[in-house]
Amino acid sequence: MSVRVYRVGHEYRDLTKRVSEDEFINWLDTDGHAIGTTGGIRPKRYIDPRMHKQLNGVPSSLFLITTRFSQQYHNPWEDIIDYSTGQILYWGDAKFDRNRRQKKHNEFMGNRMLERIHDLILEQNLKLVPPILHFTKRKKGQIQFSGLCALDKLETTWYEDKGRPIKNFRCHLSILDTETVDVNWLHTRASAKATSDLSINAPEVWFDYTSGSTRKLLLWRNLVRATGDQLPLPGSNESSMLEQICALTPVEFEHFCTALFQDLAAKSGVQHDVQGTRLVRDGGFDFFGKFTLPPPLHYEINFKGQAKRYKRSNPVGPEDVSRLVARL
């Protein structure tokens, strides 16, 4: 079998049929067994029915597709792909169905699959958990590979679909620290005759995950500005403002930072609550609060902040961000 790999950020032809030009359905065809051609949650089943039964229908691998362009089928969910945190927030496949009033959110095919995978994680059976590959579809006939993922958390929450409240799953996925995924590995898993075969040809980052260590793909280091980019131009209004900020006492600077966040949140229209901490025994944080994102997200973000004032000759670097993150 030829070497075929999915590389993060690259696009592949998705012709929704098993033809030689197709780099999705066709590539994932294992001896006549492929994945579905429609839907956002597509499992790749084990070929051996004994494996399928032993794992209670959990697939050998799972493919999640986020569609970013207008399509025939209604999709009320909005997924989030964030490489700076190495995380994807992906909605399940529950939708409002006026003809099936009794159908619960975890009875939709994709959500049922996600719940079974989550059960394996809760049971600490990580070696039986299937790899998740996420793709983004921005135009017809092409998909972009987002990365190899592992399910971190499966939360139940509400969303608005055409004015109606709908309960659904929301997946928290970690994008694992690997640039490529060999398609042959996925075929090996699908053809497995025993659970001991599932680790054959697996990438190192997947070995680490199934052993309890999750290594995320993080890009935040590249987002830290260089020294010159952190400073305003000499003689500018921003430079004069920076001088005034530098003249504040430490306590005044903390109050300034708290007030700044309150003002920014108010002007953004986001519902917020920002408060300063006590001057002593503040736990290393200077302010804290909560943002509530507006519809359709209705998502609460709790945060803590630390007011740090650096000299012009001492820029903020990755190690400073790491120390702050370590306190969260």
N, C-alpha and C positions, 0 to 999 in steps of 0.2 A: 504494500500500500504506500502511495506517495506521501511525502511529508507535507502536511497541511497544518497551518497554525493560524490562530486568531491573535492579532496583535492589538494592544490597547490603542484606541484612537484611530485605527484604520477602518476603512469602509469595505464592505463585501457585497457582492451581488445577491439579492434575494428575489428570485423569480417565482417563488412559491410553488415550484414543481421540480421534480427530479430529472433535470437535464444537466448535461456536462458543464454548461456555463454557470449554473447555480452554485454559489459558495456558502449556502446555508442549509436548506433542506437536503440538497444532494450530498454535500460534504458530511452531513450527520446521518446519512443512510448506512446502517449496519446490517448487511446481508438482507436487505429488503425491509428493515425496520427503521423508520425515521421518526421525526417529530411532526406535530400538526402544522398545518399551513396557515392557520388563523388563531387569533387570541393572543393575549399578552402573557399568559402563563402556559408554557408548553413543556410537558415532561417527556423525557426519553426513557422508555420502559426497558426493563431487563428482558432479554430474549428468552432466557430460561424461565418458564412459568413457575418453577420451584422457588427461584429467587424472588420473583414478584410476590408470591404468596408468603414467603418467609418474612419479607420486609413490609408486609401489610400494604402493598401498593405503592410504597415509596419508590420513586424512580431512580435510575442509575445516575442521572444528571437532570438539572432543571434549567430551562431557558426563559428568561424574563425579557419582554420587549416593551419599551416605552415608545409610543408613537407621537411625533411632534408635528404632524401635518394633518390637514383635514382628511377625514376618511368616511366611509359609508356607515360604520357602526359608531353609535354614541358612546363616548367615554368621558365620564365626569371627573375622573381622577387626575391629579397633577403630581407626577413623580419629581423627585429632586435628586440630582447627581452632583455631589460635592467632592472634588478631588482634594481640596485643601484640608478636609477632615477625613478623607478616605472612606466616605460613607454614601450610601444610596438609600433614600426613603422611597419605598415602592408600595403602592396601594394594591390590595387584593382585587378580586374580580366580581365582588358583590355589586349588584345594580338593582334599581327599583324595577319591580316586575308586577304590574297590576293583575296579571293572570295567575300568579303563583303567590298568593298572600302568605302562605304558611312556610315558605322557603326561608330558612335562616341564613345569616351571613356566612357561616362555616359549612354550608351545604352546597355552595357553588364549587365547581370542580377544582379551580385553582386554589381557592381558600382551603378546601379539604386537604389538598396536597401540602400546602404550607403548614397547616396545623399538624399533620403527621410528622413532617420534618422537625418542627419545633418540639414535638413530644420526644423525639430521639435525642435532641440536644438536652432537654430537661433531664432525661434519663442517663446523660453522660455517655451515650453510645455514639460518640463523634465519628468513629471509624465507619459507621453505617450511614452517616449523613451524606447526601449527594452534593457535589459541587454545583454552584449556581453561576451561570454565565448571563450577564446582562448586556443587552444590545439596545441601541437607540435608532429608531427609524424616522429620519427627517424628510425623506422623499420616497416616492414609490420606486421599488426595484433595488433599493440599497439600504443596508443597515451598518451601523458603526458599533464596534466592540467597545464596551465600557470597562470590562474587566472581569476577572474571576472573583466571585464573591462567596461569603459565608454568612448565614443568617445569624444575627446577634440577638434580635429581639422581635417578638411578634405581638403587637399591641392591638387591642380592639378599641375603635374610636368611631366617631360619627362624622358624616360628610353630607353636604347638600347636593342632591341630584334633582335638577329641574324644580327647585323649590321644596323638595321633600327630604326630610332627614333619613339618611341611610346608614346603618351600621356596617362596618367593614373592617378588615384587617389592614394594618399598616406595617410593612416589614422594615426593619432597620438592618441594612446589609453592610458588612465591612468589605471594601475592595481590597483584595489581597495583593501583596507586594510582588507581583510577577508581571512581566511585560507581555509574555506570550502564553498561550495554551495550545498544546499539541492535540489536534483532533483525534489522533490515534489513541490517546489516553481515554477519551470519551467512548471510543469504540471498544476498548479493552474492558471498561466498566460495564458497558451494555452486554458484553458477551460473557461476563463472569459466571462461573458455575458454583462458586462458593464465596462467602464474605471475605475469605483470606486473599482472594484475587483482586479485591478492590483497590489495593495500594500499588498494583503493578503499573509502571510507567507514570506514576503520579509526580507532579512537580514538587520540589522541596518545600515550597510554601504551604502546600496542601498537607504534606507529612507533618509539618509544624502545627497546623490547625487541628488535625485529628489527634495530635498529642497534647492539645490544650494550650498552644501558644499561637495567638493570632497576630500576624505581621501585616499591618495595613500599608497600602500605597498612599504616601503622603507627599503633597506638593507645597506645603506651607513654607518650607525653607526658601524656595524660589520667590515667594511673595514678600519676603523681608527686604525693605528698600536699602540701597547702599547709603553710606554716610552722607554724600552730597545730596542725594535725593530726599533725605529726611529734613533738610534745612531750607528755609525760604531764601529768596534772593536778597543780598545786602541792599539796604535802603528801601525795601518794599514795605507796604503796610503790614504784611504778615511778619516781617522781621521786627518791626516796631512793636507789634502785639506780643511776639515771643519774648522780647526784652521785658515787657510789663509782667508777663507771666513768671519769668525768672526772678523778678523782684518780690514776688509774694512769699510770705512765710510758709513753712510746711503745712500748718493748719489751714491757712487761707487757700493754699493750692488744692488741698483735698476738697474743701468746700466748693472751689471753683469747678473742679472736675465733676462733682456731683450735680451742680447746677447746670453744667454744660450738657450732661446726659439728659437731664430733665427737659431742658429746652429743645434739644434735638428730637427727643421722643414726641414732645408736644407738637412740634412743627411737622413731623412726619404723619401725624394723624393716627399713629399706633397707640392703642390703649396701653398705659404704662403705670408703673409704680417704682420710683427710684428713691432710695433713702441712703443717707450717710450713716456710717457706723460710729460707735463711741471712739473717743480718742485713745482709750487704753483697752487692752484685751479685746482687740477687734478681730482676732484670728488671722491677721495678715491681710485683711481686706478693708478697703476704705469706703466702699459703697456697694449696695446690692439692690436687687429689684426683680421685676418681672415685666416682660413685653407680651402682649396678646395680639397676635397677628389678625388682621381683619378677614372677613369672608373672602374667598371660600375656605381658607385654611383653618381659622378658629384654633390656632395652635399657640400654646403658652410656652414662653422661653424664660426660664429662671436663670439669672446671671449674678456673678459677683465681679467686682472691679477693684483694681489696685492702682492707686495714683502714684506713678513713678516719674520723677523729674530728673532728666539726665543732662549733663553738661554738653555743650555743643561739640566738644571733642570726644564724647563718649556715646556713640550711636547705639540704638537698640538692635540687638542681634538675636539669632535663633536661640542661643542659650538662655537669654532673658525670657523669651516666650516659653521655653521649656519649663523654667522654674515656676512661672505663673500657672501653666497648665497642670504641673505636678501638684499644686495646692488645691485644685478643684475637686 
